Amino acid sequence: MSDYSGAQKISKIEMTEDDMTGRGGVFFFSRYLGSIELFGYLDLLFGHLRGSAKAMPVWHLFKQVLCFFFDGTSSHLTYFDTLRRDEGYAAMLEEPADRLASSHAIKRLFKLFKWTDGKSFRWLLRTIFIWRLKIEKPSTVIFTVDTMVMDNDDAYQRHGVSPTYKKVKGFQPLHFIWNNLIVDAVFRGGKKSGNAGDTVINVLTELVDEIRKGYCPDVPIIVRFDSGFYDEKILIALDALNVGFIMTGKMYEPIKKHARAMAGEPLRMIAGESLQTESCLSETWGRYDNGHQAWSYFEFGYRGKSWKTCWRSFYTKPLYEERQMLLDFARPDNVIHTNIGQNQAVFAGLAEKEARKLSRPEAIIECHHQRGADELPHRGLKDYGFEQLPFKRFPANNAFYYCMVLSFNLFECFKRDVLVPDGIAKTGSYASTVRRTFVDFAAKVVHTARQRIMKATKSAFEYLKLDAIFKRLQEVVPLPS
């Protein structure tokens, strides 16, 4: 029989008075929020919610809410009561333990918001967007418009929860996505379709104006849509702003008819009428290959039944998928509508050679295919936060949702500015991966006569390069004053 007795066995458990925590990475995110000077903005926008001079400043509460999302341990507001008893967590936030808010204080905060406060959150999201543009300096600004369904199907009497197109009840906010950031958002009930009212046109007009005023007056701007926004009003509005658009069209019968004619297929009977379209030569089809998959395409002009303008369009169909050729009946054909190459003012700020390159059919098809990657922030936001919102009233959920989006954007900025340069995380890493790698490590705060020192184990200190990350926090570019 093996002998399990030995000097390494733990024979006793005792309590320590040291400030220790298992979420040491929260400190770096909290310090990052201060380094970019975010709290001044929060106090400016929402300082009026503070009831009296004796109450805790509102930015302190926001700081704890943003770190609550970053921590991600729990989705319940009662978790604030647990954190309030954790002096080690308070040390990570660089706050006295008695200044940590209870769940009741957080609930009171969100119940003070009005539905009109969404405008203030949206202004802050756009400010962060312009700040990132100035840091990353893209030669072309390309963003995607899409909606995200938040499943609240089992919620009890939530104001604004209604059936969505995904056959669940919930909310369906409208998102404007750039480079994995949700740069603007409109929180809405589930029954609102993507193109409800003039919201898309109004928000795009404001965003374009802010990009040209706050970043660069002649930077080319391209907006991508799926077929849920199939409306010529949007296309005409963007074309008038000299903004490029790439929209997924709908596979109407005239388009199918034209594609069959281009492919040289036999004539078919549609609605009892014989089509007299003549077959075309195969040389009219082009080919686009991204190295993994190939598409055949042809270009044509398209004007919808009630449309006023004929737009540049492409019909595409994939030829193979993962090295296996697709049979004709399995090929998901697609239609793309655009004004790129039609409105020359879109690329007026670029050199002629670069403008011609971006106007080529292959470049437009490639840009259209990248729209799928722009939906990944929806998955990232749900991984970072949660779909089910905690309050019954719409204004409180509205504010809570915007705090989640704000924290998600700041997490993405923190990841790029602090973690990616030292290889701690990749640009596309989800929050759950970053939390397991960077947030969940043990840390201890030691109090000396003149300073407080954070300590971590040797393995965590060296693997996570905590000294380099701490230095990098002192060098981040703050938000514009």
C-alpha positions in Angstrom: 0.0 0.0 0.0 1.3 3.4 -0.9 2.3 5.7 2.0 0.4 9.1 1.5 1.8 10.6 4.7 4.4 13.3 4.1 5.6 16.8 5.1 3.6 18.5 2.3 0.1 17.7 3.6 -2.0 20.6 4.8 -3.0 20.1 8.4 -4.7 23.3 9.2 -6.7 26.2 7.6 -6.5 29.7 8.9 -7.8 33.2 8.0 -5.5 36.0 6.8 -6.0 39.7 7.2 -4.1 40.4 4.0 -5.8 42.1 1.1 -5.9 39.3 -1.5 -8.1 38.6 -4.5 -8.4 36.0 -7.3 -9.2 38.6 -9.9 -5.9 40.6 -10.1 -6.5 41.6 -13.7 -9.4 43.9 -12.7 -6.8 46.4 -11.4 -5.3 47.0 -14.8 -8.7 47.6 -16.5 -9.7 49.9 -13.7 -6.4 51.8 -14.0 -6.9 52.0 -17.8 -10.3 53.7 -17.3 -8.6 56.3 -15.3 -5.6 56.7 -17.6 -7.8 57.5 -20.6 -9.6 60.1 -18.4 -13.1 58.5 -18.9 -14.4 59.5 -15.5 -14.5 63.2 -16.3 -16.9 62.4 -19.2 -19.1 60.2 -17.0 -19.3 63.0 -14.4 -20.1 65.6 -17.1 -22.9 63.5 -18.6 -24.5 61.9 -15.6 -23.3 63.9 -12.6 -26.8 65.4 -12.2 -28.0 62.0 -11.0 -26.2 62.4 -7.7 -28.8 63.2 -5.1 -26.8 65.2 -2.7 -23.2 66.2 -1.8 -23.1 63.4 0.7 -23.9 60.7 -1.9 -21.2 58.8 -3.7 -20.1 60.5 -6.9 -21.8 59.0 -9.9 -18.5 58.2 -11.7 -17.5 55.9 -8.8 -20.7 53.9 -9.4 -20.0 53.7 -13.1 -16.5 52.6 -12.5 -17.8 49.7 -10.4 -20.4 48.8 -13.0 -17.9 48.8 -15.9 -15.5 46.6 -13.9 -18.5 44.3 -13.0 -19.0 43.6 -16.7 -15.2 43.2 -17.2 -15.0 40.7 -14.3 -17.8 38.7 -15.7 -18.1 36.3 -12.8 -21.8 36.8 -12.4 -24.7 38.3 -14.3 -26.8 39.1 -11.2 -26.8 42.5 -9.5 -26.7 40.8 -6.1 -23.1 40.0 -6.9 -22.3 43.6 -5.9 -23.1 42.6 -2.3 -20.5 39.8 -2.5 -17.9 42.2 -3.9 -18.7 44.7 -1.2 -17.4 42.3 1.4 -14.1 41.6 -0.5 -11.4 44.0 0.6 -9.0 42.6 -1.9 -11.4 43.5 -4.8 -11.7 47.0 -3.4 -7.9 47.2 -3.4 -7.9 46.2 -7.1 -10.3 49.1 -7.8 -8.1 51.4 -5.7 -11.1 52.2 -3.6 -11.7 52.1 0.2 -13.8 49.0 1.0 -16.6 51.2 2.4 -17.0 53.0 -1.0 -18.0 49.8 -2.8 -21.7 50.0 -3.8 -24.3 47.5 -2.7 -26.8 45.9 -5.2 -29.5 48.3 -3.9 -27.3 51.3 -4.7 -26.7 50.1 -8.2 -30.5 49.4 -8.7 -31.3 52.9 -7.4 -28.8 54.4 -9.9 -30.3 52.7 -12.9 -33.9 53.6 -11.8 -32.9 57.3 -12.0 -32.2 57.1 -15.7 -34.8 58.4 -18.3 -35.2 57.0 -21.7 -33.7 60.2 -23.1 -30.4 59.5 -21.4 -29.6 57.1 -24.3 -28.5 60.2 -26.3 -25.8 60.9 -23.7 -24.5 57.3 -23.9 -24.5 57.4 -27.7 -22.6 60.6 -27.7 -19.9 58.9 -25.5 -19.8 55.9 -27.8 -19.2 58.2 -30.8 -16.5 60.2 -28.9 -14.7 56.9 -28.2 -15.1 56.1 -32.0 -13.5 59.3 -33.1 -10.7 58.8 -30.5 -9.9 55.3 -32.0 -10.0 56.7 -35.5 -7.3 59.2 -34.6 -5.2 56.5 -32.9 -5.5 53.8 -35.6 -5.6 56.2 -38.6 -7.5 54.1 -41.2 -7.2 55.2 -44.8 -10.8 54.1 -45.4 -13.6 53.9 -42.8 -15.7 50.8 -43.4 -18.5 49.9 -41.0 -21.5 47.7 -40.9 -25.2 48.3 -39.9 -27.0 45.4 -38.3 -29.4 44.4 -35.6 -28.8 42.1 -32.6 -31.6 40.0 -31.0 -31.3 39.8 -27.2 -33.3 36.7 -26.1 -35.5 37.6 -23.1 -38.1 34.9 -23.8 -38.5 33.8 -20.2 -38.4 37.4 -18.8 -41.4 38.3 -16.7 -43.3 41.5 -17.8 -40.3 43.3 -19.3 -41.2 46.7 -20.8 -40.2 46.6 -24.5 -39.8 42.9 -24.7 -41.7 41.7 -27.8 -41.4 39.0 -30.5 -38.4 39.2 -32.9 -37.7 37.7 -36.2 -35.8 34.9 -34.5 -39.1 33.7 -32.9 -38.1 34.7 -29.4 -39.3 37.6 -27.3 -36.6 40.2 -26.5 -35.0 43.4 -27.5 -33.5 44.1 -30.9 -31.0 47.1 -30.8 -29.6 48.6 -34.0 -25.8 48.5 -34.1 -23.2 50.4 -36.2 -20.0 48.4 -36.1 -16.5 49.4 -37.0 -13.4 47.3 -36.4 -15.1 45.1 -33.7 -16.4 48.2 -31.9 -20.1 49.1 -31.6 -19.5 52.8 -32.4 -23.2 53.7 -32.1 -26.3 51.9 -31.1 -30.1 52.5 -30.7 -31.8 50.3 -28.1 -35.2 49.2 -29.3 -37.9 46.7 -28.6 -38.0 43.4 -30.3 -40.7 44.1 -32.8 -38.7 46.9 -34.4 -37.3 45.7 -37.8 -33.8 46.7 -38.9 -35.1 49.4 -41.2 -37.9 50.8 -39.0 -38.6 54.5 -39.7 -35.8 56.8 -40.7 -33.5 55.8 -37.8 -30.8 54.3 -40.1 -30.6 57.3 -42.4 -30.6 59.8 -39.5 -27.8 58.0 -37.5 -25.7 57.4 -40.6 -26.0 61.1 -41.5 -24.8 62.1 -38.1 -22.0 59.6 -38.0 -20.7 60.7 -41.4 -20.7 64.3 -40.3 -18.8 63.5 -37.1 -16.2 61.4 -39.0 -15.6 64.2 -41.4 -15.4 66.9 -38.8 -13.6 64.9 -36.0 -11.3 62.7 -38.0 -10.7 63.7 -41.7 -12.9 65.7 -44.1 -12.2 63.6 -47.2 -11.7 60.1 -45.8 -13.6 57.6 -47.9 -16.5 56.0 -46.0 -18.2 52.7 -46.9 -21.3 51.2 -45.3 -22.3 47.6 -45.5 -25.8 46.2 -45.1 -27.6 42.9 -45.3 -30.9 42.5 -47.1 -32.8 43.4 -44.0 -32.1 47.1 -44.9 -33.2 46.7 -48.6 -34.6 50.2 -49.2 -33.6 52.7 -51.9 -34.2 55.6 -49.5 -31.0 54.5 -47.6 -29.0 54.1 -50.8 -30.1 57.5 -52.2 -29.3 59.2 -48.8 -25.8 57.7 -48.7 -25.1 58.5 -52.3 -26.1 62.1 -51.7 -23.5 62.2 -48.9 -20.9 60.7 -51.2 -20.6 57.7 -49.1 -20.1 54.3 -50.6 -22.5 51.4 -49.8 -22.4 47.7 -50.4 -25.8 46.1 -49.8 -26.9 42.5 -50.1 -29.8 42.4 -52.5 -32.9 40.2 -52.7 -33.1 37.3 -55.1 -36.1 38.5 -57.1 -37.3 36.6 -60.1 -36.1 39.1 -62.8 -32.6 38.7 -61.4 -32.8 34.9 -61.5 -34.1 35.2 -65.0 -31.1 37.3 -66.1 -28.7 34.9 -64.3 -30.1 31.9 -66.2 -29.8 33.8 -69.5 -26.2 34.7 -68.6 -25.5 31.0 -67.8 -27.0 29.9 -71.1 -29.7 27.7 -69.4 -32.8 26.6 -71.3 -35.8 29.0 -71.1 -38.3 28.3 -68.4 -42.0 29.1 -67.7 -42.5 31.6 -65.0 -46.0 32.8 -64.0 -47.3 31.2 -67.3 -45.1 33.4 -69.5 -42.3 32.2 -71.7 -39.0 34.1 -71.2 -37.5 35.2 -74.5 -34.1 36.1 -73.1 -31.2 35.1 -75.3 -28.3 33.1 -73.9 -25.0 34.9 -73.4 -21.4 33.8 -73.8 -19.6 32.4 -70.7 -16.8 35.0 -71.2 -19.1 37.5 -69.6 -18.6 35.8 -66.2 -15.7 36.8 -64.0 -13.9 34.8 -61.3 -12.9 35.8 -57.8 -10.7 33.6 -55.6 -9.7 34.5 -52.0 -7.4 31.5 -51.7 -9.9 29.3 -49.9 -12.9 29.5 -52.1 -13.8 30.8 -55.6 -16.8 32.6 -56.9 -18.0 33.3 -60.4 -19.8 36.6 -61.0 -21.1 38.9 -63.6 -21.8 42.7 -63.3 -25.1 44.3 -64.4 -27.2 47.4 -63.7 -30.2 47.0 -61.5 -33.2 49.2 -60.7 -36.0 47.8 -58.5 -39.6 47.9 -59.6 -40.3 51.2 -57.8 -36.7 52.5 -57.6 -35.6 55.8 -59.3 -31.9 54.9 -59.9 -30.1 52.1 -61.6 -27.3 50.9 -59.3 -24.2 48.9 -60.1 -24.8 45.3 -59.1 -23.1 41.9 -59.1 -24.5 38.3 -59.2 -22.2 35.8 -57.4 -22.2 32.1 -56.9 -19.5 30.0 -55.1 -17.8 27.3 -57.0 -16.3 25.2 -54.2 -16.1 25.1 -50.5 -13.2 23.7 -48.5 -11.7 22.1 -51.7 -15.0 20.5 -52.7 -16.8 21.7 -55.7 -20.5 22.6 -55.1 -23.2 21.1 -57.2 -25.5 23.6 -59.0 -28.5 23.1 -56.6 -26.3 23.6 -53.5 -24.7 26.9 -54.6 -26.0 29.8 -52.5 -26.2 32.6 -55.1 -26.0 36.2 -54.0 -26.7 39.7 -55.3 -24.8 42.8 -54.3 -25.8 46.4 -55.0 -23.3 49.3 -54.7 -22.5 52.8 -55.8 -18.8 52.3 -55.7 -17.3 53.0 -59.2 -20.6 54.8 -60.0 -20.2 57.8 -57.7 -16.7 59.0 -58.3 -16.8 61.4 -55.3 -16.8 58.4 -52.8 -13.0 58.0 -53.3 -12.2 61.7 -54.1 -9.7 61.7 -51.2 -7.7 58.8 -52.5 -5.1 58.6 -55.3 -6.5 57.6 -58.7 -4.7 54.3 -58.6 -6.0 53.3 -55.2 -9.6 54.5 -56.2 -9.5 52.3 -59.3 -8.3 49.3 -57.2 -11.1 49.7 -54.7 -13.7 50.0 -57.5 -12.8 46.7 -59.1 -15.4 44.0 -58.9 -13.1 41.7 -57.0 -12.5 44.4 -54.3 -16.2 45.0 -53.9 -17.0 41.3 -53.6 -14.2 40.9 -51.1 -15.5 43.8 -49.0 -19.0 42.4 -49.1 -17.8 39.0 -47.8 -16.1 40.7 -44.9 -19.5 41.8 -43.7 -19.9 38.4 -42.0 -16.9 39.1 -39.8 -18.5 42.3 -38.7 -21.3 40.3 -37.0 -18.7 38.8 -34.6 -19.0 41.8 -32.2 -22.6 40.6 -31.5 -21.2 37.2 -30.4 -18.4 39.1 -28.5 -20.9 41.4 -26.7 -23.0 38.4 -25.6 -19.9 36.6 -24.4 -18.8 39.7 -22.6 -22.1 40.6 -21.0 -25.5 38.9 -21.2 -28.7 39.0 -23.2 -31.2 39.0 -20.3 -31.6 42.5 -18.8 -32.4 42.8 -15.1 -35.1 45.5 -14.8 -38.8 45.6 -15.6 -38.9 49.2 -16.9 -37.5 50.2 -20.3 -35.4 53.3 -19.2 -33.5 51.3 -16.6 -32.8 48.4 -19.1 -31.8 51.1 -21.7 -29.1 52.5 -19.4 -27.9 49.1 -18.4 -27.6 48.0 -22.0 -25.6 51.1 -22.9 -23.3 50.5 -19.9 -22.7 47.0 -21.2 -21.9 48.2 -24.7 -19.7 51.0 -23.3 -17.8 48.5 -21.1 -17.4 46.1 -24.1 -15.9 48.9 -26.3 -13.5 49.9 -23.5 -12.6 46.2 -23.1 -11.7 46.0 -26.8 -9.7 49.2 -26.6 -7.9 48.0 -23.4 -7.1 44.7 -25.2 -5.6 46.5 -28.2 -3.7 49.2 -26.3 -2.4 47.1 -23.4 -2.6 43.3 -24.0 -2.1 42.8 -27.7 1.3 44.6 -28.0 2.9 42.2 -25.4 1.2 39.1 -26.8 -1.0 38.5 -23.8 -4.1 38.4 -26.0 -5.0 38.4 -29.7 -7.1 41.1 -31.3 -9.9 38.6 -31.9 -9.9 37.0 -28.5 -13.2 36.8 -26.8 -13.8 38.1 -23.3 -14.0 34.6 -21.7 -10.5 33.8 -23.1 -9.0 37.0 -21.8 -10.6 36.6 -18.4 -9.2 33.1 -17.9 -5.8 34.2 -19.1 -5.4 37.7 -17.7 -8.1 38.4 -15.1 -8.2 35.3 -12.9 -4.9 35.3 -11.2 -4.1 35.7 -7.5 -2.9 39.1 -6.3 -2.0 40.6 -2.9 -1.9 44.3 -1.9 0.7 45.2 0.7 0.4 48.4 2.6 3.6 50.2 3.6 4.2 53.5 5.3 4.1 55.5 2.0 2.7 53.3 -0.7 0.6 50.3 -1.6 2.2 47.5 -3.6 0.4 44.9 -5.7 2.1 41.5 -5.7 1.5 38.4 -7.8 3.1 35.0 -8.0 6.4 34.8 -9.9 4.8 32.6 -12.7 1.9 35.1 -13.2 4.2 38.1 -13.0 6.6 36.7 -15.7 4.0 35.0 -18.0 1.6 38.0 -18.0 4.5 40.5 -18.2 2.8 42.6 -15.5 5.6 45.1 -15.1 5.5 45.9 -18.9 1.7 46.1 -18.8 1.8 48.5 -15.8 4.3 50.7 -17.6 2.1 50.6 -20.8 -0.9 52.0 -18.8 1.1 55.2 -18.2 1.5 55.7 -21.9 -2.0 55.2 -23.3 -3.6 58.1 -25.2 -6.4 59.8 -23.2 -9.8 60.7 -24.6 -9.8 64.3 -26.1 -10.4 66.9 -23.5 
